[in-house]
């Protein structure tokens, strides 16, 4: 006889029951888990993200500091110096209130199935794919990067993480047995992953979309709520990213309070890092600030994961295929105006290829075009997020030259003829 067996959270699948020589044999023809599809939704893009936007006030000396108002952040486009408005800093009282709201939502979220969480990931992924131009333009406006840099460093990597989590997240979090060893053979050992509760992410400014959404993906899929504190240098776009995630949760039937974005300066970061209400902290940024986060978290023994900057080097041998090698190195060095934690910062070249290699790199670096990709069609490098580093960068170049290096091109800030209020640094080649 034939029958249909229905299991909760699974599609029905047929079982054929046969009687052979008095023995009942069950043949399961196929089994497939129930899949919850992505739910489409719309989110109105920020008007300032449009390439045609020109209405922002040109700031004479762009800065995130509002004189006399430590409770406000001045947002601006680093490529043009145009004001993007001001954002109010989150107070400590508001921070605590948001953490409590996230914790309340997390209690129900922790009970969801992996398939329900996958649906949220699919919903986010479909939105990003369908609206990648608006997302890239938003990231470009807030950080001054080019559309190519935003496509590779904001959208592509975010979609890759979403798709990996959809495919592999459940397996990564499955219970797993362990061998207890001979002396404990009478016992069983198992690793069980459980949600921590409310986690926090303090993230850097160089990739405002990817750096904020990445920790959100992991936190939500593991059953946690999350509070995200992004850098004050990209505060303008944070509200938009928060709306995006909250809308995805909402259309899938979940409490949008699971995700909270807060904005402020170092004092807010310290309050979040030292909060006894936070169960884990992810930090993306410099070693100097990472030490402060660890110190603040240590008072409550809050676990911390640090992703810090390094000094990344490429090695070029004489037999390398230079037609392939040099374009890769150019991308590795100058993507996002060299504001990459994994960007190439030194190139070591075997002496037989050194002179030809330097000549070709110099030729290419001199042709790099700087500007705002939202207003110009031919731009290779965008602006830099923080102009207050220019004195230090120029000093580093001069220090190297004083110790025997040669600066073949660049080495100082660039006064852009079209964007005199923009924040640009000349593409630089130091040799020897």
VMD Tcl script that draws the C-alpha trace (Angstrom):
set ca {
  {0.00 0.00 0.00}
  {1.04 3.63 -0.44}
  {0.84 6.37 2.16}
  {1.96 9.97 2.71}
  {3.85 10.77 5.90}
  {3.92 14.39 7.04}
  {6.58 15.73 9.36}
  {6.65 19.17 10.92}
  {8.99 21.62 9.16}
  {9.32 19.20 6.24}
  {7.51 18.73 2.98}
  {5.46 15.56 2.73}
  {7.32 12.70 1.14}
  {5.97 9.34 -0.08}
  {6.79 6.07 1.61}
  {6.14 2.82 -0.18}
  {5.34 -0.04 2.18}
  {5.76 -3.53 0.76}
  {5.24 -6.95 2.32}
  {7.87 -9.43 1.20}
  {7.76 -12.99 2.60}
  {5.99 -11.82 5.72}
  {8.46 -8.96 6.37}
  {7.44 -5.31 6.14}
  {9.91 -3.29 4.05}
  {9.73 0.52 3.85}
  {11.16 2.32 0.85}
  {11.59 6.07 1.26}
  {11.51 7.39 -2.29}
  {12.80 10.84 -1.45}
  {13.01 13.32 1.38}
  {13.44 17.05 1.14}
  {13.44 19.67 3.85}
  {10.89 22.40 3.62}
  {12.40 25.58 2.18}
  {11.17 29.02 3.16}
  {11.64 31.37 0.22}
  {12.94 34.91 0.34}
  {10.28 37.58 0.77}
  {10.75 40.63 -1.46}
  {10.47 44.10 0.04}
  {11.33 47.66 -0.92}
  {13.29 50.33 0.88}
  {13.43 53.86 -0.43}
  {17.05 54.88 -1.14}
  {18.51 57.92 0.55}
  {18.18 60.94 -1.77}
  {21.83 61.93 -1.17}
  {22.96 58.62 -2.67}
  {21.76 59.70 -6.10}
  {24.56 60.69 -8.52}
  {22.51 63.80 -9.33}
  {22.45 65.07 -5.74}
  {24.21 68.44 -5.37}
  {22.24 70.24 -2.67}
  {24.51 69.66 0.31}
  {26.36 72.65 1.71}
  {30.05 72.71 0.83}
  {31.96 72.63 4.10}
  {35.04 74.85 4.15}
  {37.02 72.49 6.40}
  {35.03 69.24 6.57}
  {35.08 67.61 10.00}
  {32.83 65.24 11.93}
  {33.13 67.55 14.96}
  {30.34 70.09 15.50}
  {31.82 72.96 17.59}
  {30.13 73.17 20.96}
  {27.92 70.14 20.28}
  {29.56 66.90 21.43}
  {26.17 65.22 21.07}
  {26.17 65.62 17.26}
  {28.19 64.18 14.37}
  {28.67 66.22 11.20}
  {28.35 63.88 8.22}
  {29.82 64.77 4.83}
  {30.89 63.27 1.52}
  {34.71 62.99 1.70}
  {34.94 63.11 -2.09}
  {33.32 66.52 -2.40}
  {33.12 68.02 1.10}
  {29.33 68.40 0.83}
  {27.37 68.15 4.06}
  {25.15 65.09 4.51}
  {23.52 66.53 7.61}
  {24.07 65.87 11.29}
  {23.38 62.71 13.29}
  {22.60 62.70 17.00}
  {24.87 60.57 19.19}
  {23.30 57.73 21.15}
  {23.38 58.42 24.88}
  {24.37 55.78 27.43}
  {20.77 55.69 28.67}
  {19.52 55.10 25.12}
  {22.18 52.43 24.63}
  {21.02 50.50 27.69}
  {17.39 50.80 26.60}
  {18.25 49.43 23.15}
  {20.17 46.50 24.66}
  {17.15 45.63 26.82}
  {14.86 45.77 23.77}
  {17.24 43.51 21.86}
  {17.39 41.03 24.75}
  {13.60 40.83 24.96}
  {13.39 40.10 21.22}
  {16.21 37.55 21.41}
  {14.35 35.27 23.81}
  {11.83 34.44 21.07}
  {14.40 34.50 18.26}
  {16.49 31.85 20.03}
  {13.57 29.44 19.59}
  {13.45 29.81 15.80}
  {14.55 27.01 13.49}
  {17.55 27.23 11.22}
  {15.18 27.30 8.26}
  {13.44 30.37 9.63}
  {16.83 32.04 10.04}
  {17.81 30.98 6.52}
  {14.71 32.71 5.21}
  {15.90 35.99 6.72}
  {19.33 35.44 5.11}
  {17.72 34.68 1.74}
  {15.55 37.77 2.05}
  {18.58 39.94 2.77}
  {20.55 38.34 -0.05}
  {17.79 38.90 -2.61}
  {17.43 42.53 -1.59}
  {21.16 43.16 -1.87}
  {21.32 41.54 -5.31}
  {18.28 43.45 -6.56}
  {19.40 46.83 -5.16}
  {23.16 46.63 -5.38}
  {23.54 49.89 -7.29}
  {21.67 51.90 -4.64}
  {23.65 50.18 -1.88}
  {26.95 50.86 -3.64}
  {26.04 54.50 -4.22}
  {25.16 54.90 -0.55}
  {28.51 53.43 0.51}
  {30.31 55.62 -2.03}
  {28.65 58.79 -0.78}
  {29.54 58.08 2.85}
  {33.12 56.85 2.32}
  {34.24 58.41 -0.98}
  {35.06 55.08 -2.63}
  {34.48 54.15 -6.28}
  {31.63 51.98 -7.53}
  {34.07 49.21 -8.43}
  {35.46 49.25 -4.90}
  {31.92 49.22 -3.49}
  {30.87 46.35 -5.74}
  {33.87 44.21 -4.77}
  {34.30 45.27 -1.16}
  {30.71 45.93 -0.06}
  {28.23 43.88 -2.12}
  {30.18 40.87 -3.40}
  {31.66 39.92 -0.03}
  {28.35 40.49 1.79}
  {26.48 38.24 -0.63}
  {29.26 35.65 -0.34}
  {28.85 35.60 3.45}
  {25.07 35.41 3.21}
  {25.22 32.54 0.72}
  {27.86 30.65 2.72}
  {25.76 31.01 5.86}
  {22.63 29.82 4.07}
  {24.47 26.77 2.76}
  {26.79 25.91 5.66}
  {25.59 27.73 8.77}
  {23.47 24.91 10.16}
  {26.23 22.33 9.72}
  {28.70 24.64 11.45}
  {26.40 24.89 14.48}
  {25.34 21.25 14.73}
  {25.94 19.30 17.89}
  {28.99 17.08 17.61}
  {30.14 14.11 19.69}
  {33.62 13.85 21.19}
  {35.62 10.85 22.30}
  {35.82 11.10 26.10}
  {38.98 8.96 26.19}
  {39.76 5.63 27.85}
  {39.58 6.90 31.43}
  {36.14 8.37 30.83}
  {34.78 5.59 28.61}
  {31.66 5.32 30.77}
  {30.71 8.90 29.86}
  {29.56 10.65 26.72}
  {30.95 13.99 25.51}
  {29.15 16.36 23.18}
  {29.71 19.91 21.95}
  {26.46 21.88 21.87}
  {26.27 25.40 20.40}
  {23.83 27.77 22.06}
  {23.03 31.45 21.43}
  {24.95 33.81 23.69}
  {22.16 36.38 23.95}
  {22.96 39.97 22.96}
  {26.26 40.46 21.21}
  {27.94 43.69 20.09}
  {29.98 44.70 17.06}
  {32.24 47.76 16.93}
  {33.24 48.13 13.30}
  {35.49 50.31 11.17}
  {34.74 52.95 8.57}
  {36.46 51.64 5.43}
  {33.57 49.42 4.27}
  {30.44 50.85 5.92}
  {27.97 48.32 4.47}
  {29.97 45.10 4.62}
  {31.58 45.76 8.01}
  {28.21 46.40 9.67}
  {26.17 43.68 7.96}
  {28.80 40.93 8.32}
  {28.54 40.60 12.12}
  {24.75 40.90 11.87}
  {24.59 37.84 9.60}
  {26.58 35.66 12.01}
  {24.80 36.93 15.11}
  {21.29 36.39 13.77}
  {21.99 32.96 12.32}
  {23.43 31.80 15.65}
  {20.24 32.91 17.42}
  {21.54 36.14 18.93}
  {20.44 39.75 18.98}
  {23.09 42.33 18.11}
  {24.00 45.94 18.85}
  {26.20 47.53 16.16}
  {28.34 50.57 16.85}
  {29.87 51.77 13.58}
  {32.56 54.39 13.23}
  {31.45 57.98 13.64}
  {33.14 58.68 10.29}
  {30.36 56.83 8.42}
  {27.41 57.67 10.69}
  {25.26 58.95 7.82}
  {24.59 55.55 6.22}
  {24.10 53.60 9.46}
  {20.40 54.34 9.77}
  {19.83 53.05 6.25}
  {21.61 49.75 6.88}
  {19.63 49.33 10.10}
  {16.34 49.88 8.28}
  {17.36 47.29 5.70}
  {17.94 44.54 8.28}
  {14.87 45.46 10.33}
  {12.67 45.33 7.23}
  {14.01 41.89 6.32}
  {13.24 40.62 9.83}
  {9.82 42.24 9.83}
  {8.62 40.83 6.50}
  {9.73 37.37 7.66}
  {7.58 37.71 10.78}
  {10.27 38.42 13.36}
  {10.85 41.23 15.82}
  {13.00 43.95 14.21}
  {14.23 44.99 17.66}
  {16.70 42.10 17.37}
  {19.09 44.49 15.63}
  {20.09 47.86 17.09}
  {22.49 50.35 15.51}
  {23.98 53.02 17.77}
  {26.06 56.03 16.80}
  {28.64 58.03 18.69}
  {32.27 58.73 19.50}
  {34.79 56.78 21.56}
  {32.88 57.29 24.81}
  {29.93 55.33 23.40}
  {32.27 52.58 22.22}
  {33.70 52.37 25.72}
  {30.20 52.23 27.25}
  {29.24 49.39 24.92}
  {32.49 47.49 25.50}
  {32.21 47.77 29.27}
  {28.49 47.01 29.48}
  {27.60 44.00 31.65}
  {24.53 43.56 29.43}
  {26.63 42.43 26.43}
  {27.53 38.75 26.05}
  {30.19 38.95 23.32}
  {32.04 41.67 21.40}
  {33.38 41.71 17.86}
  {35.79 44.53 17.06}
  {37.15 45.54 13.65}
  {39.77 48.29 13.70}
  {43.23 49.29 14.80}
  {45.40 47.47 17.37}
  {45.47 50.61 19.53}
  {41.68 50.78 19.84}
  {41.45 46.99 20.05}
  {43.48 47.10 23.27}
  {41.03 49.60 24.74}
  {38.08 47.38 23.82}
  {39.74 44.36 25.46}
  {40.51 46.37 28.58}
  {36.94 47.64 28.88}
  {35.47 44.16 28.29}
  {37.76 42.53 30.83}
  {35.88 44.07 33.77}
  {32.94 41.78 33.00}
  {34.99 38.95 31.43}
  {33.08 39.58 28.20}
  {34.55 37.44 25.37}
  {36.11 39.53 22.59}
  {36.97 38.71 18.97}
  {39.43 41.19 17.42}
  {40.09 41.76 13.72}
  {43.03 44.15 13.61}
  {45.19 45.72 10.92}
  {48.38 44.10 9.65}
  {51.35 44.89 7.43}
  {50.71 42.89 4.31}
  {53.42 42.16 1.81}
  {53.56 40.69 -1.70}
  {56.62 38.93 -3.11}
  {57.38 39.07 -6.83}
  {59.88 36.67 -8.38}
  {61.72 37.30 -11.62}
  {59.86 34.53 -13.47}
  {56.41 35.93 -12.62}
  {53.93 36.61 -15.42}
  {54.03 40.39 -15.13}
  {51.00 40.85 -17.38}
  {48.98 39.08 -14.73}
  {50.98 40.07 -11.66}
  {51.06 43.86 -11.95}
  {47.29 44.45 -12.41}
  {46.64 42.24 -9.36}
  {49.15 44.26 -7.34}
  {47.67 47.55 -8.48}
  {44.23 46.40 -7.34}
  {45.67 45.01 -4.09}
  {47.38 48.30 -3.27}
  {45.00 50.99 -4.49}
  {41.55 49.47 -3.98}
  {39.49 51.75 -1.74}
  {42.28 54.36 -1.92}
  {44.53 51.90 -0.03}
  {42.21 51.91 2.99}
  {42.21 48.13 3.40}
  {43.11 46.06 6.44}
  {44.28 43.33 4.03}
  {45.61 45.65 1.35}
  {49.14 45.22 0.03}
  {51.46 47.70 1.74}
  {54.88 46.42 0.70}
  {56.10 44.70 -2.47}
  {59.37 42.75 -2.41}
  {60.78 42.19 -5.91}
  {63.58 39.83 -6.93}
  {66.52 41.94 -8.08}
  {66.59 40.61 -11.68}
  {63.08 42.02 -12.27}
  {63.35 45.07 -10.03}
  {64.11 47.90 -12.48}
  {61.55 46.88 -15.09}
  {58.95 46.29 -12.40}
  {59.48 49.74 -10.85}
  {59.29 51.44 -14.27}
  {55.97 49.77 -15.07}
  {54.46 50.46 -11.65}
  {55.53 54.11 -11.89}
  {53.92 54.44 -15.31}
  {50.64 53.00 -14.06}
  {50.53 54.87 -10.75}
  {51.07 58.21 -12.49}
  {47.97 57.60 -14.64}
  {45.59 56.95 -11.74}
  {42.69 59.42 -11.73}
  {41.21 60.76 -8.49}
  {37.70 62.04 -7.97}
  {34.08 61.35 -7.03}
  {32.69 58.36 -8.91}
  {29.16 59.65 -8.31}
  {29.95 62.79 -10.29}
  {32.68 61.67 -12.71}
  {32.66 58.75 -15.13}
  {36.42 58.15 -15.25}
  {37.83 57.69 -11.75}
  {40.31 55.08 -10.54}
  {40.69 56.11 -6.88}
  {38.22 57.81 -4.61}
  {38.71 60.00 -1.58}
  {40.03 59.11 1.86}
  {37.70 59.00 4.82}
  {39.89 60.85 7.33}
  {41.82 63.94 6.26}
  {43.31 64.26 9.75}
  {45.73 61.47 8.83}
  {47.35 63.44 6.00}
  {49.98 65.11 8.20}
  {51.03 61.71 9.51}
  {51.13 60.16 6.03}
  {53.28 62.98 4.68}
  {55.58 62.65 7.70}
  {55.94 58.89 7.08}
  {56.95 59.50 3.47}
  {59.46 62.18 4.45}
  {60.88 59.93 7.16}
  {61.43 57.17 4.61}
  {63.10 59.59 2.18}
  {65.36 60.92 4.93}
  {66.54 57.35 5.53}
  {67.42 56.63 1.92}
  {64.18 55.81 0.12}
  {63.17 57.53 -3.12}
  {59.68 58.90 -3.62}
  {59.13 58.57 -7.37}
  {55.61 59.98 -7.37}
  {53.03 61.26 -4.91}
  {53.80 61.47 -1.21}
  {51.44 64.26 -0.21}
  {47.85 65.38 -0.17}
  {46.17 66.27 -3.43}
  {44.32 69.51 -3.98}
  {41.67 68.39 -6.44}
  {40.85 71.18 -8.93}
  {37.20 70.12 -9.16}
  {36.73 69.20 -5.49}
  {38.82 71.63 -3.43}
  {37.00 70.52 -0.26}
  {37.47 66.81 -0.97}
  {39.93 64.59 0.90}
  {42.50 63.15 -1.51}
  {46.04 61.84 -1.17}
  {48.32 61.36 -4.15}
  {48.95 57.73 -5.20}
  {52.51 57.18 -3.98}
  {55.46 55.02 -4.99}
  {58.38 54.67 -2.57}
  {61.33 52.58 -3.72}
  {64.69 51.40 -2.38}
}
mol new
graphics top color blue
foreach p $ca { graphics top sphere $p radius 0.5 }
foreach p [lrange $ca 0 end-1] q [lrange $ca 1 end] { graphics top cylinder $p $q radius 0.2 }
display resetview
